[in-house]
Amino acid sequence: MLPAFERGFMDTLQDGKMRYYWDRVRHHGARYAKFHWPSVEVILNLVYTYDVALNHFAKRMSKIGLSPSAFNVLMILSRHDEKSCKQRDLSKLMLVSRANITGLVDSLAKRGLISRAPDKTDRRVCIVRMAKKGERLLEQFLPSHYEEMRRILSNLTPAEEKTLTALLSKLRSLFWQQKKEGRP
């Protein structure tokens, strides 16, 4: 039997995703000596929360014709020196493959939100620049975007927000440490 908090949480789920994971993963994982439900629960909550948040914001962004990745490109460019950067730098900042960034850049350029040009000093390098149309789109969208972030987190106290941020940072550091040590 699940604790009352988990039962209450699961009763609020409408898609059944977490019920599946809570019931089945917990049950089947118990067959393994190294299975540690609290650790699995944290990771499942993290992944599921990411999925819910990404889908929520993706739906809002789709109303202005952007995917989260395309929005990310525009945000990076809007905050970069001279509102431009090398395409390979975009790829590094977004953590997507060059093939993906090429498709994103092509799509955004076709819509007139960005422009591309070869670097004057190295023609193999592509410079991606924010277009005025891209700037206007962001300026129109960002106020409601930030308002939505604030609305979603309005039930957390400032202390809880700070604690959550610190815990997420610590968890990322633990993953980076694993990578640094050569563990997959």
N, C-alpha and C positions, 0 to 999 in steps of 0.2 A: 504494500500500500504506500502511495506517495504521501509525503508530508503535505499539510494543508496548503502551504504557499504554492507548491508545485501543482497541486490539484486546481487551485484557484487560477493560477496562471494558464494551465492547460485548458480549463473551461472557457477561457476567453479567446482561444485560438479558433479561427474560422476555417483555416485551410487544412488542418490536420497534420501538417508537416512535423511540428514539434511533438505532437502526440506519438507519431510513428517513432521518432528518434528516442523520445523519453521511454516509451514502452519497450520497443524492440531492441534498441542498442543496449539499453541497460540490462535487459534480460539475457541477450545473447553474449554480451561482453563479459558477463559474470562467469562465463566458462573459462576465461583466461586468467591465469595467475597474476599477470601484470596489469590487468584491467583495473583502473582506478576511476570510479564514476565521477567524483568531483572534478577531476582533470578533464574528462571527456565532456562533462556538462558545461564547463567554462568554454571549451573550444566550440562545442555545438551552439551555445548561446552567442558567441562571438560571430561565427559564420552565419547563423540565421539572422542576427541583428543586421549584419552587413547586407545580406540579401534583401531584407525588408527595407532598409534605408535606401539602398541603391535603386530598388524598384520604385519606391515612393518618389525619389527625386528624378529618376529617369522618366517617369510619367509626366511630371511637371515640365521637364526640359523638352519632351517630345512635342509639347504644345507650341514651342517656338522652333520646332524642327531640328533640335539638337539631341544627340546621344550624350551620355555622360562623358565619353571620351572626347567628343567634339567640343563640348563645354570646357573640358579640361584644357584642350589646346588653346581656346580663346582666353581662358583665365591665365594660363602661363604667359601668353604673348602680352596680355594687357598689363602684366606686372614686370615684364622684362624690359631691360634698357632699350630705349628707342622703339619699344613695342615690336621687337623682332628678335629672332634667334635662329641659329642653325637648326636645320631639320633633325640632324642626329642628336642635338641637345634636347629637342622636344622628346625624342624617343627615349632618351635617358631619364628625363624628368618624369615621364609618364609610365615608365616601366612596361612599355609595349614593344613589340618587334618593329623593325624598320618597315616591314611589309604593311603592318597595321597603320603605322604613322603615315606612310605614303598614301594609303587609301583615305585616311582622314583628311590629310592636307589636300588631296585632289578634290574631295567632296566639298570642303569648306571654300576652296578656291573657285569652284564652279558656281557656288552661291554668292561669290563676291564678298565673303566675310574676311578672307585673308588674301594675300598675294604671295607669289614665290618669284625668286630671281636668283640667278647664279651669283655667288660671291665674287666680288671684283678682283680679289687676290687669288682665288682658287676656284676655278669653274666647276670642279667636281662637287663643291659644297653648295647646297641650296639654302638660301636665306628665306625664312618664312616671316612675313610681316602682317600685322593686324591691319585690316582695312577699316575705313571710317564706318562702313556698314556693320562690321563686326563689333566695333566699339559701341555703336548706337544700340545694337541688339543686347549687348551685355548691360549697358546703362539702363535699359528698360526693364530687363529681367532681374538684375541683382537686388534691388530693394525688396521685391517680394520673396526672392530666394532666401535672403538673410532673415527676413521676417518669419518665414516658414521654419528655418532652423531654430530660431528663438522660440517660436510657438511650440515646436515639438519638445524642446528641452525645458519648457516652462515649469514642469512639475518637479524638476530637480532643483535643489537649493544650490547656491553658488559653491558651497563646500562640497556637495555631491558632484557637481561638474568638475571641480578641481581634482577630487579623488579619482573620478572615472578617467580623467585625462592622464593622471599620474599612473594609474594601473595599466592603461592601454600602452603608455610609453614604456613602462617596465616590461610588459609582455613582448612588445616589439624588440626591445633590447635582448630579451632571452632568445628570441628567434635568431636575431643577428649573431648572437654569441654562438649558437649552434652552428650557423653557417661558417663563422670564422674558424671554428674548431673542425670544420670539414665533415660535420654530421649532416646527413640529408634531412 
